[in-house]
Amino acid sequence: MRVALLALLWGSSFLWIKLALDGGLAPLHLTVVRCALGAAVLLLLARSARQRLPRDRRTWAHLVVAALFCNALPFLFFGIGEQSVDSGVAGVMNATTPLWSLGLGLLLGTERALGPKRLAGLLLGFGGTLLIFAPWQQSGLASWAALALLAAAVSYAVAFAYMARHLIGRGTPPLALSAAQLLAATGLTTLGLPASPAGQSAPTLTGVLAVVVLGVFGTGLTFHLNTRLITDEGPTAAATVGYLLPVVSVALGALVLGEEIGVRVVGGMAVVLVGVALTRTGTHRPSRPRTADRSTPVSARSSSGVSRTTSAPSALTPATCQGDSM
């Protein structure tokens, strides 16, 4: 039930973005309000849980970088992309984040050599993305808007790697850490407001309601539910939600906005999801119980090095960035 609710809230984010844009909000204004409302929700949750925001400058410096790549940029890019691309397609592009994470890991040398399954998954995932955008067709989705959606997914991948290395498991409670990160994202995006063109007309009631729902439920509450799911059922269950998002976004886009679901888009979505599933093969290793006196030194070294960088991304999903940090 919790997985279904999280998938619905997270997957519907692309619908609310579209409605807010159609309701007169500019992409940057949408991003600022979304970050601010999400931060407010998380601050309230952190306060109720008696979690304090970090106070050291080093953590805040890392939070600013994480907020840029995990919140400010992808939120803005999705707003730009959905100005001319369907919300369902945006949801599918969001699901390509694990592919970019794997590619980035290979480029930086943090990923081991690919096995046959993961290599096939990587190729299938990128092939499915090409199938959706069909750059060989004049009517294809290859455009600046499409590139913005891909840039959002890449930005998430960069953020996951950075957060796993510099923020996750450093002692700050998750709600407080996420609230602080969205505060930083709100500050970063607010700095860009003077350069953002003003809308030609005032936002409609639909646009205002859409951005409120997006900020409160699609950003703040989504993170809280995602964190609880990871805590109670583990990162594998939380990662499963990612496979449901394109289905939810495409279905809502068709039902609410009347977006057409072409055979090519559906086929590309299926190929992308199969590819993502294959790339995740073997990434979740069950923990094996060990005696405390023998395993503690090894665990300590792992938690500060390889183990954290390999296991943390499995718990970091775009939903984490949306409320947190997708």
N, C-alpha and C positions, 0 to 999 in steps of 0.2 A: 504493500500500500504506500509506504514512504517512498519507494523507488518510483512508483507511478506518479505520485504528487510532485516529486522533484523533477522528473522528466517533463511533466506538464508545465510547471512554472518556468523552468529553464528553457524548454523548447518554445514556449510562447513568447519569449523575449523578442524574437525576430518579428513577430506579429506586432507587438507594442511599438517597436522601433518604427515599423512601416506606418502605423497609425499616427504616431507622433509627428513623423516627417510630413505625412499628408495633411496633418492638422496645423501646419504652419511653423513648426519648430525647425531651426537650422541644425545641421549635424553637431556643431560645437555646443550650441545652447542645450541640445538634448543630452550631450555627454556631461556637461557641467551639472545639470539638474539631477541626472541619474547618479552620478558619483556622490553628490551632496546628500540625496535622500538615502542612498545605500549606506553612507557613512553614519547618518543619523540613526538608522535602524541598528547598525552594528554597535554604535556607541551605547545605545540603550541596553542592548543585550549584554555587552561587556560589563556595563555598570551593574546590571542585575546579577551577573555572575561574579561580581567583585574582582574583575580583571583590570589591571592598570595598564595604561598605554606605556610603551617603552620611553625611557628618558635619556638614554645615551645617544650621543651624536652619531656614532658609527652605525647603529641600527637605523636611525632616521635617514642617514645617507643611503643605505641599502634600500630602504623603503621607497625613497624618491625614485630610484632607478626601477624598482619593481613596479611602482605605480605607473610609470611612464609606459613600460612595455606590456603590463598586464591589465591596465585599466584605461589610461588616457588614450593611447594610440589605437588599440583594438576597438574601443567603444566609438571613437571618432571614425575609424575606417568603416565599421559596420554601418554607421549613419550615412557616410558618403556613398557606400556601395548600394544601400537599399533605396537610394533616391531613384535608381533606374533598374535595379535588379530585384526580382521577386524575393519575398521574405523566406520562402521555402528553399530557394537556392542558397541564400545566405546561411541557413541552418546547415545545409549539406557542407558548405565550405568550412564552417566551424568545426565539423567532424574530421577535417583533414589535419587538425593540429598534431595528433600523434605521428603522422607521417613526417611533418616538418621537424618535429622533435627528434625523430630517429635520424633524419638527414643531417640535422645540426650536430647530433652526437657523433656521427661518422666523420663529419668535417672537422670537429674539434678533437677527435680521438678519444672521446669519453665512452663511445660505444665499441663493443668488441666486433670482430668480423661477423658479417651476416651469415646466418644459416640459409638453406634453400627456401624455407617457408617465409622467413622474414624478408628475404630479398624479393620473393614473388609478391608478398604483400605490399612492399614499397612500390614496386612497378605497377601492380594493379591499382593501388591508390592514386598514383599520379595519372595513370591511364584513365581512370574513372573521372578525375577532375577535368582532363582534356575533353572527355566525352560530354560532360555537362556543358562546358563553355563553347565547344565546337568552334575553335578559331578559324577553321577552314571554310566556314559558312559566313556569308555576308550578314545573315541575321543572327549569328552566334553572339554569345555574351562576352566575347573578348573586347574589353573596353577598359577605360580608367576605373569605372565602377567595379568591374570584375577583379581588376588588379588590387583595388582597395580591400575587397573581401579576402583575397589571398594574403595580402599584407597583414590583415588582422590575425589570421591563423598563424602566420609566421611569427608575429609579435608575441602571441601567446606562447609559442614554442621557446622563444628566447627568454621570456619571463620565467617559464617553468624551470629552465636550466639555472637561471640566476637565483631564483628563490630557493631552489633545492641546495644551492651551494652556500648562500649567504644568510638566509633567513629561517628556513624550516629547522626546527629542533635546536634553536639557540636559546631557549629558556623563556621566551615571551609567550604567554598564553595565546591560542589561535584567534579568539574573538578580538582581543585587544590588538593583536598584530594586524588583523584584517581591517579593523576600524581605523587604525593609524594609516594603513596603506591607502584606504579610500579617502581619508582626509588629505593625504599628500596628492592623490590624483585630483581631488577637487581644487586644490591650490594650483596645480600645474595647468589644468584646463581653464581655470578662471583667468590666468595670465594671458591666455590667447583671445579672450573676449573682445578687447579693443580692435583686434584685426579681423574679427568675424563680421561679415556683412549682415546688416539688420534685415529682418524679414519684411516682405512687402505689405503684410497685413498681420494683425494680432493673431496669436494662436487660437484655434477653435477649442470649444469645450472638450471635444473628442481628443484633440492633441494633448491638452493639459492632463486629462484623466489617464491617457495612455502613458505619458512619461511618469506620472505618479505611480501607477501600477508597476511600470518597469523598474523604477528606483526602489520602491518599497519591497515588492514581492520578487521581481525578476533579478534583483541585485542583492539587497540586504538579506531577505528571508531565505533566498536560494542558497546563499553561502552557509547560513546557520543549519539548514537541513542537510546540506552536503557534508558539513563537518560532523554532525551527529551520525550520519550514515557511515562515514569512515570510521568513527569511534566505535560504533555499536556492531557493525557488520564487516568492516575491513575495506581496504581500498579497491578490492576486486569488485565488490558490490557497487561501490560508488562509480567505478569506471564503466560498469555496465550501462549506467544512465546515458553515457555518451552515445551509445549505439541507438538509443531511442529518440534522441533529439532531432535528427533529420526527418524521421517519420512524423513526429509531432509538428515540426515547423512546416513541412510540406502539406500535411493534412489541414492545419489551421489556415494556411495561406489559401488553400483551395476552398475551404468551407466558408471562411469569413470574408476574404478579399476577392474571391473568384479567380484566383491565379490558375492558369492552365498547367496541368501536369502532363508534360509531353513524355512520350516513350523514351526519348533520349535522356531526359533528366532522371526519370525513374531508374533506367538502366544504369546510368552513371552513378546514381546514389547507391544502388546495390553493389556495384563494383567497388566503390570507395569503402563501404562498410566491410565488405569481405577483406579488402586489402588491409584496413586498420586492424581487423580481428587477427589476421595472420601476423602482422608486425608485433602484436602483443603476445604472441606465442612464447611461452617460457619466461615472461618478464615478471610473473608473480611467483615468488618462491615461498612455500610454506615454512614457517619458523619451526625449527626442531628444538625440543627441550634439551637443555644441557645442565650439567651440575654447575652451581654458581661459582665454586672456587676455581674450576678449570676454564670456564667459558668467559668469565668477566673481562679479563684483559683483552681477549680477542674481540669481544663485543664492543668494548670501549673504543678500540682502534677502528672498528668498522663503522660505528655510529658517527665518528668524526671524519670519515673518509669515504671509501667506496660504497659501503652499504647505504649511507644516507643518500648519496647522489643517484643510486640506482633505484632505491625503493621510494623515495619521496615523489618523483614525478608521477608514479602510479596513483598517488593520492591527490596530486595536483591536476585538476581538470579545469577547463574553461569556466566551469561554475565557480571553482575556487577563486579564479581571477575576477569573476563578476562580483563576488561579494567580498572578496578579500582584500577577489578576488576577490572562468569562465571560469 
